[in-house]
Structure formats: C-alpha cells, structure tokens
Amino acid sequence: MGRVENYLLGMDCGTTNIKAVIMAEDGTVAAEAARPSRFLNPGPDMQEQDAKEWWANMVEIFRQITEQAGEDVVKRIRGISISSHTVTLLPVDVQGRPLRNAITYQDGRSANELHYIVDKIGFERFVQIVGGQPSVAFMPNKILWFKKNEPELFSKTKAFLQASSFINYKLTGNMTTDIDQASRTQCLDISTMEWSKEIGDVIGVNLDDYLPKPRLVDEIIGFVTDEAAKETGLIAGIPVVAGCSDAMAAMYATGMSRLGEAGESSGTTSLVFVGSDIKSAPDLPVVTKPCAISGMPWVYDAPIQTSGAALKWFIETMAAEERQYAKEHDKNIYTYLNELALESKPGAGGVFFFPYLLGERAPLWNEYARGMFIGMGMEMKRADLVRSVFEGTAYALRHVIETVKESGAKAKVLRICGGGAKSRTWSQIKASMLKMPVYLLDEKSGDVPVGDVFIVGNKVGVFPNLTKAVEQIVKVNEIIQPVDEWVQAYDKLYPYYVEMYQHLDGDLRRLKNMLDCMGK
C-alpha cells in the first residue's frame, strides 16, 4: 500500500460534546478527540453556553489530535471544515470577543418577542419570508430580546455569530456565516437568499449590519493564521471552509446517497433528514432545503428537540434505583436501561412518554409543549417506565417521518449515526415504530465530524467523486429489522400519541401563559 498523501480535519461543536477527527483519504482515522460542553441555565427556559469555553476545549482537542497524528500527518492536512449546533445567538464585539454567553437553540426566553414579530408581520407572510414555521428556537426573537433586555451589550455588538462561525473566526480572523445555518435562522428571505429587511424593520435592526453575508458551505473563507497555528498545533495556511450546521454535516456522515433513504443523527437532539426530488411548499411543518448530493436536489431537514437529552434527563432525575443497581453490578447505566426496557412489552403497559422537555421543534414548532407521562397505573413496573422513554422518542421520530411522507417524500430505510446508534434496543424500537430497517453505522465512520471531512474533501479535490467516497468510507455496522409483534402494537398505539397531545395542546399553551404571568 502506497503512502497516504492527503488528510482532512473535521470538527463538530455539538451541544454536549465537541468532537474532531483527522481522516486520511482512504477513510483511515489518524486521530480523534472529544471534550464535553457545559450547559448553563441562568433562569427558567434559559439555555446558554460559554463561547470562551468552546474555544478552550477546541484548543485542547486540536493539540491532542495533532500530537496524536504526528507532524508528518499534520503537514498533509489539506483542509478544515467545522459544523456546529444551530441556531445560536452569540454577540461579539469588533475584536471578535464574546459579549455574553451564547443563547442556544434550546433557549425559550424570547417567546413573547416571537409572538410580537409574528403578529406584526402576519403568520402567513412570516412563513412565506423564512420558508418555515415560526419557533422560539430561531434568531429574530432572540435578537429582539437581546436588544430590549441588554441594550448596553447590544450597543457594543459588531456581529452575531453561530458557534462554528466563531471558531472559524478564531482560526482565520474572518467573521463569516454559511448559507446552511443562515437559512435556518429565520432571518433570511428564502426568495432572495439575503437577510430580510422586513423582519429587520420589525425588530428595529438592520440585519445586514450584524449578520455576515452568507457563504457557500464549502467556500474557502480563509486560512489558519500564524497565531492560531501556534495556539492549536496546526500548520498555518491550511484552508478553512465556511462549514455548516451539525444537521447538514450529519446528513453527509450518514452516507445518504439516494432517494428513499432517511437519516437520523441521534444525539442530544435528533436531526432527521429525508431526500426529495421536489421542493416543498413553504407553509408545511417540515420543509426542504437545497442539497448538494447528486440525485438529491432537496432534503427535508427536521430537528427533534430532545431525544438523547430526554434519556439523560430520565437517568439523572428519575433513575436513582437503576443507577445504583448498575453501579453495584459494574454495568454501564445505558446498557442496563437497554436490558430493562426489554422486560416490558411493546407499548410499555400503556404508559406514554412525551419527550417535550424543552418544547418541541419539528413537527409541532412550539415552545409551550411539555414533557409528560400519561397512562401510569398502580400496576406499572420500572421496566415500563424505562421503555416508555425509549418509545416516546421513537413516537416523536415517527411523527416527523409521517409528516415528511405526507409532504411528498419517500423513506424506506433509516440510517442512524451518533450516540443513539449504540443502543440496539432503541434502534429495534425505531425500526418497528417506522416499519423499516434501521442501518446502524460503524461508530468510526458515521459521526458528524466525518460529514465535515466529506464536505471539505470534496472542495479541495481529495474526494472529487463524493458519492463514491461516501460509499467506500461509511460502513454499515448492523441492520436492525422490525419486530412484527412490535409493529402491530405501535401501529395501534401511535394514533393515541398524536391525538392525546393534540387534545392537550391548547391547555399546555394556556398553562405556559399562566406560569409566565405568575413569574412576573
């Protein structure tokens, strides 16, 4: 085997972990590393992260992977692509210094501002401008909240950046944003692909003054500076592309290459994608975005707010008994929960879990939805409670897939990458819930930073034929088939999941409004 001449660096700034990989052109991993990210919760419905901590963690990761790979490999890194969670509001000053913690997509403090904006513009007109349903997760309301509540910091703001844009600035010295994340902010007019003057006028902000002009995902936006090279262990001059959301990178990482395939990046949240040959109408609960994969001009891209986060919440707040058992028997808590869930029958003894712990994005798009257990009785067992959490997140996934199918797309298989792919029980529940085989991707080839590698590799010529490269590198570790008995149970129960929430929707909205008033 000849000497490998080309390497690529992909990095993802996720909500719970920052991960990076240096990968050779043949798919061999030369180095990889990760660091956890902390959530900050300064108040009700508030979720923040410290951008300075992002960079500190990334410097550690860069140093670890460059030392692990060795100088000879680092010299042959041909490009860098960074993705991140989105949508985030990070105000920086003229020198690129963060003025406050970043307000993440899971933050719901600006609900009143969202309602004000939609009321002023009109629901139908707003959807027509941004090409999606209004949600507190997005940027216009966050900008308005920041302007109203922290005017001194607003007056010092040079730009609002996404997490990946901030890291790109630290690497290259250039403030940019990518078209993928720009299209998700709900500040972009999808008819012109420019920042919306209409939305800017309503919030009293000239968006062109604060949001960098969007760049193509694979556009080279700069090169690693001498200062960044000294800090990180990288070589100065390596090209850096604009990058994208973790959703877009995850789509590449799943190896989706043809119509009829769906993908799920299963982590703290779930990012769900289904390819399409037609563009959707802008007023659907889930809409298409442009896609660069050959033969797949459009992709439905649907974020689910809490999937892995719901399981983590359950472990931390309600599973003390299971944690203690796992500790005493030297078991991983996640492994034990997988085993315990199988002791319950499909349907969890009639217990439904609704994983709306931070509201819900697709396909509900509301901030007032709340997590719920419904159907508990005296006969309920701990195993039923555990299984209901796995099933609840799978019901939410089916809700998205069914919505996308109703919108015109087709999905016959689901490819899963990320932490959720490690759970065979969860995957079998999903396969049975969706009535389709689930492809579990090899852990080394199916993670989000690998998608970043494909993006930059295609741009710099290391992967001139992207489809061929994806097929060679992304490996399917196991195919999980639906269980007939489970399929029959979920087909009967799924309508109750949807209808019970619909019946409670108005009550949850009124409850949220009342609690907001009580808190004032």
MOURNOR-V28206 format. One record per pair of residues at least 12 apart in sequence whose C-alpha atoms are under 7 Angstrom apart, sorted by the first residue. I is the first residue (numbers start at 0). GAP is how many residues later the second one is. Records with the same first field share a line. If there is no record, write none. Layout:
I: GAP / GAP
This chain:
3: 20
4: 71
5: 18 / 19 / 70 / 71 / 72 / 456
6: 15 / 16 / 17 / 18 / 69 / 70 / 71
7: 14 / 15 / 16 / 69 / 70 / 71 / 72 / 445 / 449
8: 12 / 13 / 14 / 68 / 70 / 71 / 72 / 444
9: 12 / 70 / 71 / 72 / 439 / 440 / 442 / 443
10: 70 / 71 / 72 / 438 / 441
11: 70 / 71 / 72 / 234 / 436 / 437
12: 70 / 71 / 72 / 151
13: 70 / 71
14: 22 / 70
15: 20 / 21 / 22 / 252
16: 17 / 18 / 19 / 20
17: 16 / 17 / 18 / 19
18: 14 / 15 / 16 / 430
19: 12 / 13 / 14 / 429
20: 12 / 428
24: 437
26: 446
29: 39
30: 34 / 37 / 38
31: 33
32: 28 / 31 / 32
33: 27
34: 22
44: 62 / 63 / 64
45: 61 / 62 / 63
46: 56 / 57 / 59 / 60
47: 53 / 54 / 55 / 56
48: 52 / 53 / 54
49: 51 / 52
50: 47 / 50 / 51
54: 112
58: 172 / 173
61: 170 / 171
62: 169 / 170
65: 167 / 168
73: 160 / 161
74: 160
77: 160
78: 159 / 160 / 161 / 377 / 381
79: 159 / 160 / 161 / 376
80: 159 / 160 / 162 / 371 / 372 / 375
81: 82 / 161 / 162 / 370
82: 81 / 160 / 161 / 162 / 163 / 166 / 369
83: 79 / 80 / 160 / 161 / 162
84: 160 / 161
85: 19 / 76 / 95 / 159
86: 17 / 18 / 50 / 51 / 52 / 75 / 97 / 98
87: 14 / 15 / 16 / 17 / 74 / 75
88: 13 / 14 / 15 / 50 / 53 / 71 / 72 / 73
89: 12 / 13 / 70 / 71 / 72
90: 66 / 68 / 69 / 70
91: 65 / 66 / 67 / 68
92: 63 / 64 / 65 / 66
93: 64
98: 54
104: 32 / 33
105: 31 / 252
106: 30
107: 28 / 29 / 259
109: 26 / 31 / 32 / 35
110: 25
112: 28 / 31 / 32
113: 22 / 27
116: 85
126: 155 / 156
127: 154
128: 60 / 61
129: 56 / 57 / 58 / 59 / 60
130: 59 / 151 / 152
131: 150 / 151 / 155
132: 150 / 152 / 232
133: 231
134: 230 / 231
135: 231
137: 47 / 48
138: 46 / 47 / 48
139: 46 / 47
143: 59
157: 52
158: 51 / 52
159: 50 / 51
164: 12
169: 58
170: 53 / 54 / 57
171: 50 / 51 / 52 / 53
173: 48
174: 37
175: 36 / 37 / 38
176: 35 / 36 / 37 / 38 / 65
177: 36 / 37 / 38 / 39 / 64 / 65 / 66
178: 35 / 36 / 37 / 38
179: 37 / 64 / 65
180: 63 / 64
181: 32
186: 12
194: 12 / 13
214: 27
215: 26
216: 24 / 25 / 26 / 27
217: 23 / 24 / 25 / 237 / 238 / 241
218: 22 / 23
219: 19 / 20 / 21 / 22
220: 19 / 20 / 21
221: 17 / 18
222: 14 / 15 / 16 / 17
223: 12 / 13 / 14 / 15
224: 12
240: 215
245: 202
246: 24
248: 199 / 202 / 203
249: 15 / 197 / 198 / 201
250: 12 / 22
251: 199 / 202
252: 193 / 194 / 195 / 197 / 198
253: 161 / 162 / 163 / 192
254: 215 / 216 / 219
256: 36 / 210
257: 37 / 38
258: 16 / 17 / 37
259: 15 / 150 / 151 / 152
260: 13 / 14 / 150 / 151 / 152 / 153
261: 12 / 13 / 149 / 151 / 152 / 153
262: 151 / 152 / 153
263: 151 / 152 / 153
264: 151 / 152 / 153
265: 150 / 151 / 152 / 153 / 154 / 155
266: 40 / 41 / 151 / 152 / 153
267: 38 / 39 / 40 / 41
268: 35 / 36 / 37 / 38 / 39 / 40
269: 33 / 34 / 35 / 37
270: 31 / 32 / 33
271: 29 / 30 / 31
272: 26 / 27 / 28 / 29
273: 25 / 26 / 27 / 135 / 137
274: 21 / 23 / 24 / 25 / 134
275: 20 / 21 / 22 / 23 / 133
276: 19 / 20 / 21
277: 20
278: 19
284: 77 / 78
285: 14 / 16 / 76 / 77 / 118
286: 13
287: 12 / 13
301: 60
302: 58 / 59
303: 56 / 57 / 58
304: 53 / 55 / 56
305: 49 / 50 / 51
306: 86
307: 112
309: 45
310: 78
336: 49
337: 87
339: 43
340: 42 / 43 / 45 / 46
342: 40
343: 39 / 40 / 43
345: 140 / 143
346: 142 / 143
347: 36 / 37 / 39 / 40
348: 31 / 35
349: 25
350: 22 / 23 / 24 / 25 / 33 / 37
351: 21 / 22 / 23 / 36 / 40
352: 19 / 20 / 21 / 35 / 36 / 39
353: 17 / 18 / 19 / 38
354: 16 / 37 / 38
355: 13 / 14 / 15
356: 13 / 14
357: 12
361: 38
362: 37
367: 140 / 141 / 144
368: 139
389: 36
390: 38
393: 35 / 36 / 39
394: 99
397: 35 / 36
411: 24
412: 23 / 24 / 25
413: 23 / 24 / 25
414: 23 / 24 / 25
415: 23 / 24 / 25
416: 23 / 24 / 29 / 30
417: 28 / 29
420: 19
426: 53
427: 52 / 53 / 54
430: 49 / 50 / 51
431: 50 / 51 / 54 / 55
432: 54 / 57
434: 47 / 52
435: 45 / 46
436: 42 / 43 / 44 / 45
437: 41 / 42 / 43
438: 37 / 39 / 40 / 41
439: 36 / 37 / 38 / 39
440: 34 / 35 / 36
441: 33 / 34 / 35
444: 28 / 29 / 30
445: 28
